[in-house]
Amino acid sequence: MEITSVDSFIDYYEKVRARTLRLIEVVPPEHIDFSYKPGKFSIGDQIRHIAAIERFMYGETISGRKSAYAGCGKELADGYDETVKFFNEMHQETIEIIKKLSDDDLNRKCLTPPGNEITIWKWLRAMIEHEIHHRGELYIYLNLLDVKTPQIYGFSAEEVESMSVKI
């Protein structure tokens, strides 16, 4: 998928973000610090990581600055409500940065954290892929906790199978 318009990118990204938010909304606040094993991201870490990478890596680099990502620990936001607030604030800040780009800017180059050049539209596409990756991990975490999670597009795999023709 090539991104040629800032407005259409933002429209698409907000739809991706809405699906992520629907998942975050079902996180039981008492399980924000759950991790499947010691030393791995907790649910809160996952949420803060999506937010901090979006704002401090992608937002900074598309602006021509170096990545300022410094981790995703509780020092950024502690507890469910504060973590969700941080998540939403970082997203809004990043959207404001993206809105300042022109459609032509999407074809400019920016630098990744190790200093490799990448076209901005490709970097923005990677940002969405990054969020979707971590959203998938959140689904697994919540399934381990037996939390009912929202269907991403409205149907489970079993429901799609039951509606499909047999070949």
C-alpha positions as CSV (number, residue, x, y, z in Angstrom):
1,M,0.0,0.0,0.0
2,E,1.4,3.3,-1.1
3,I,0.4,6.4,0.9
4,T,0.0,9.4,-1.3
5,S,-2.3,11.7,0.7
6,V,-1.9,12.9,4.3
7,D,-5.7,13.2,4.8
8,S,-6.4,9.7,3.5
9,F,-3.6,8.3,5.7
10,I,-5.0,9.9,8.8
11,D,-8.5,8.6,8.0
12,Y,-7.1,5.1,7.6
13,Y,-4.9,5.4,10.7
14,E,-7.8,6.6,12.9
15,K,-9.8,3.4,11.9
16,V,-6.8,1.3,12.9
17,R,-6.6,3.2,16.1
18,A,-10.3,2.8,16.8
19,R,-9.9,-1.0,16.7
20,T,-7.0,-0.8,19.1
21,L,-9.0,1.4,21.4
22,R,-11.9,-1.1,21.4
23,L,-9.5,-3.7,22.7
24,I,-7.9,-1.5,25.3
25,E,-11.3,-0.7,26.6
26,V,-11.9,-4.3,27.7
27,V,-8.6,-4.5,29.7
28,P,-9.6,-5.1,33.3
29,P,-7.8,-2.3,35.2
30,E,-6.7,-4.8,37.9
31,H,-4.7,-6.6,35.1
32,I,-2.8,-3.6,33.7
33,D,0.4,-5.0,35.1
34,F,-0.2,-8.6,33.9
35,S,2.6,-10.2,32.0
36,Y,2.8,-13.8,30.8
37,K,6.2,-14.2,32.4
38,P,8.8,-12.1,34.3
39,G,10.9,-9.7,32.2
40,K,8.3,-9.4,29.4
41,F,6.1,-6.5,28.6
42,S,3.0,-6.1,30.8
43,I,-0.4,-5.1,29.3
44,G,0.4,-1.6,30.4
45,D,3.9,-1.7,28.9
46,Q,2.4,-2.8,25.6
47,I,-0.1,0.1,25.6
48,R,2.6,2.6,26.6
49,H,5.0,1.2,24.1
50,I,2.6,1.7,21.2
51,A,2.0,5.3,22.3
52,A,5.7,6.2,23.1
53,I,7.0,4.7,19.8
54,E,4.3,6.4,17.8
55,R,5.1,9.8,19.3
56,F,8.8,9.7,20.2
57,M,10.1,7.6,17.4
58,Y,7.8,8.0,14.4
59,G,6.6,11.5,15.3
60,E,10.1,12.8,15.8
61,T,11.7,11.2,12.8
62,I,9.1,12.3,10.3
63,S,9.7,15.8,11.7
64,G,13.4,15.6,10.8
65,R,14.6,15.0,14.3
66,K,16.2,12.0,16.0
67,S,14.2,9.4,17.7
68,A,13.6,10.3,21.4
69,Y,12.0,6.9,22.5
70,A,13.1,6.2,26.0
71,G,11.1,3.1,26.9
72,C,7.6,2.3,28.0
73,G,7.8,2.0,31.8
74,K,5.4,3.1,34.5
75,E,7.3,6.4,34.8
76,L,5.3,7.5,31.7
77,A,1.9,6.6,33.1
78,D,1.0,4.3,36.0
79,G,-2.4,2.5,36.3
80,Y,-5.1,1.9,33.8
81,D,-6.6,5.4,33.6
82,E,-3.3,7.2,33.3
83,T,-2.0,4.7,30.8
84,V,-5.1,5.2,28.5
85,K,-4.8,8.9,28.9
86,F,-1.1,8.8,27.9
87,F,-2.0,6.6,25.0
88,N,-4.6,9.0,23.7
89,E,-2.4,12.1,24.3
90,M,0.6,10.7,22.5
91,H,-1.7,9.8,19.5
92,Q,-3.2,13.2,19.3
93,E,0.3,14.8,19.4
94,T,1.4,12.5,16.6
95,I,-1.7,13.3,14.5
96,E,-0.9,17.0,14.8
97,I,2.6,16.3,13.6
98,I,1.4,14.3,10.6
99,K,-1.2,17.0,9.8
100,K,1.7,19.4,9.2
101,L,3.1,17.3,6.4
102,S,2.1,18.0,2.8
103,D,1.3,15.3,0.4
104,D,4.7,16.0,-1.2
105,D,6.4,15.5,2.1
106,L,5.3,11.9,2.1
107,N,8.0,11.3,-0.5
108,R,10.8,12.9,1.5
109,K,13.2,10.8,3.4
110,C,13.7,10.6,7.1
111,L,16.1,8.7,9.3
112,T,15.3,5.6,11.3
113,P,16.9,5.4,14.8
114,P,20.1,3.7,13.4
115,G,20.4,6.4,10.7
116,N,19.0,4.6,7.7
117,E,17.0,6.7,5.2
118,I,13.4,5.7,4.6
119,T,10.7,7.4,2.6
120,I,8.2,9.0,5.1
121,W,5.1,7.2,3.6
122,K,6.9,3.9,4.1
123,W,7.8,4.8,7.7
124,L,4.2,5.8,8.4
125,R,3.1,2.4,7.0
126,A,5.6,0.8,9.4
127,M,4.0,2.7,12.3
128,I,0.7,1.2,11.5
129,E,2.2,-2.3,11.2
130,H,3.9,-1.8,14.5
131,E,0.6,-0.9,16.3
132,I,-1.2,-3.9,14.7
133,H,1.7,-6.2,15.9
134,H,1.3,-5.1,19.5
135,R,-2.5,-5.2,19.3
136,G,-2.2,-8.8,18.4
137,E,0.0,-9.4,21.4
138,L,-2.7,-7.6,23.6
139,Y,-5.3,-10.1,22.2
140,I,-3.1,-13.0,23.4
141,Y,-2.6,-11.4,26.8
142,L,-6.3,-10.9,27.3
143,N,-7.1,-14.4,26.1
144,L,-4.7,-15.8,28.7
145,L,-6.8,-13.9,31.3
146,D,-10.1,-15.2,29.8
147,V,-11.2,-11.7,28.9
148,K,-13.7,-11.6,26.1
149,T,-12.2,-9.5,23.4
150,P,-14.0,-7.6,20.6
151,Q,-13.9,-9.2,17.1
152,I,-11.7,-7.0,14.9
153,Y,-14.2,-7.0,12.0
154,G,-17.3,-8.2,13.6
155,F,-17.1,-12.0,13.1
156,S,-15.0,-14.8,14.6
157,A,-13.2,-17.3,12.4
158,E,-15.8,-19.9,13.4
159,E,-18.6,-17.5,12.3
160,V,-17.0,-16.9,9.0
161,E,-16.6,-20.6,8.5
162,S,-20.2,-21.2,9.2
163,M,-21.2,-18.6,6.6
164,S,-18.9,-19.9,4.0
165,V,-19.6,-22.4,1.2
166,K,-18.0,-25.8,1.6
167,I,-15.5,-26.6,-1.2
